[in-house]
């Protein structure tokens, strides 16, 4: 198999050469980078309107709709995943789970969570797929709904219990890996 290295933030990853991998990687980075700022803008606006409990609907409804619209516009399959998911649809597949676990190990070893990404071309069911993941570290804003349970407002706790009785997405600290944005495209 013909392998060529692709520079990633923390070093090199050997990756099979299928067409222009660099162009795919740059496109994936652009798409992944475009979503969090838009989501944070909407979250900030909703928190200002009605408190953090008002913003829960943004992550529940608006964020998946944004990912779906971006998927349709760009041709990438886009979603957010987490090892400690709130949304039952945000459970990572085996590849995503391994990447998220690696991100956690790398942060524990001192790497900057904001720089973590993974790119790989994988084969499944006889098809080659380009995969990309970018870590989503917890920001100050996120802690209002994802922080330590004892620091969540009663209104946030009540809304989370109502919408997500099996919620696993609390107890995070600043800059911990909350999850990742994951993209894939068939080659």
N, C-alpha and C positions, 0 to 999 in steps of 0.2 A: 504494500500500500504506500502511496506517495504521501509523505507527511511534510508539512511546513509549519514552522512555529508562528504563532500569532501572539503579539505582545499584549499582555493583560496587566492591569494595574500592579499586581504583586509579582510578576515574573512572566515566564513563558509557559504556554500550554501547547503540546503537540496536537495538531488537529489535521484530519484528512483534508486534502485540497480538492474542493469541488467548486469549480468556477472561481469567482472572486470572493474569497472568505472575508477579506478585509472590508470590502464594500458591504457585505451582509452584517458584519460586526458593527461597523459605523452606523448603519441604518438602524440596527437593533438598539444601539446606545441612544440614538436620537429619539426613537419612539419611546423607550423606557424613561428617558429623562424628561420627556414632555408631560407625562401624566402626573407625577407627584406635585409639582407647583400648582397645577390647576385644581387638584383635589384639596390642597392646603388652603387655597384661596376660598373655595366653597365652604370648607370647614370653618375657617375663620369668620366668614360672613354669618354662618348659621349660629355659631357660638355667640357672636355679638347680638344676634336677634333674640335668642332664647336660652342661652346657656349651653353647656356641653351636652346635656341630655338631648337638646335639639339637633346636635350634630350627628348623633348616632344614626339617624336616617340617611345621612350623607354616605357614610361608609356602607350602610346596608343596601341602599338603593342607587344612589348617584354614582358611586365608585364602580360598581359592576356595569352600569349603563355606559359610563365613560370608557371602560375597557372594551365593551362590545362595540361601541361606535369607533374607537380607535382601531380595533381589529378589522372592522369592515372597511375603514378608510385606508389602512396600511397593508392589509394582506397578512399580517402577523396574527397568530392566536395569542391573545394577551389576557393575563389574569394575575391576581395577587394570591399568594399562598403563605401559610405560616405553620410552624411546628405546633404552636399553641393557638389554634384557630378559634375565632368567634363564629364566623359564618361557616356552616357545614359544607358549603361549596368551595371553601378555601383550603381544603385538605390537599397537601402536596402528593404528587405521584412519587414513585420510587426514586427517580432521578432528582426531582426537586427536593425531596426529603434529604437525600445524601448531600446535596449542595448546601441546604440550610444548616445541616449539622456541621459541615465543613466551615461555613461562615462563622458559626458560634465558636468553633475551635480556634479559628484565626483571630477573632476578636479577643478571646481569652489569652492568646499569645501576644497581644499588643498591636495587632493591625488596626488601622482606622476602619470602622464599619462603613463609612461613606464611600470608601474606595473598593469595596468588595463586589466582584462580579465573576461570573463563570460563563464560558462559552464552550460549546462542544457540538460536533456533528455526531448524531447517534443513528443507529439503524434499528428499526423495530417493524415487525410484520413485513420485512423485505423492503421497507421504504427508508430513505435517508431523510433525516430531519435536523435542521439547524436549531440549536437551543441556546437561549441566553437568559441569565438571571442576574438581577441587580438587587443587592441588599437594601432594605428599607429600615434604617435605624430609627429608633424611637426619638422623637423630638419633644420639646417641652409641651407643646400643644397636645400631643398624643397622650400624655400622662393623665389628662383629665378623665379619660375613659379607659386607659390601659395601664395606669399606674398601680401602686400598692392599694389593695382593697380598702385599707383604713383611711386612705386619702381621697377616695372617691366620694363625691357628694351623694346624699341620700337619693336625690332625683336621678342621678346617673345609675346608681345601684338598682333602683326600682325599674328603670327603663331596660337595663341589661337583663334583669331577671325576667321581665315580661317578654322580651324579644329573643333572648338567648339563654334559656335555662341551663344549658350545658356549656356555657361560656368558659373557655380556657385562656382567654386573651387579657388577663390582668396580671399585675405583679411585676410589670416591666419597670426598669430604670432608664434614665436618660442614656441614649446612644446604644442601647442593647438592640440586637436584631429582632425587630418586631415581626418581620416576614420579608418577602421579596416580591418584586414584579418579575414575572416569568413570561418569556416570549418564545414562540416556536414557529417554524415555517418549513413546510415540506420542500425538499429539493428535487 
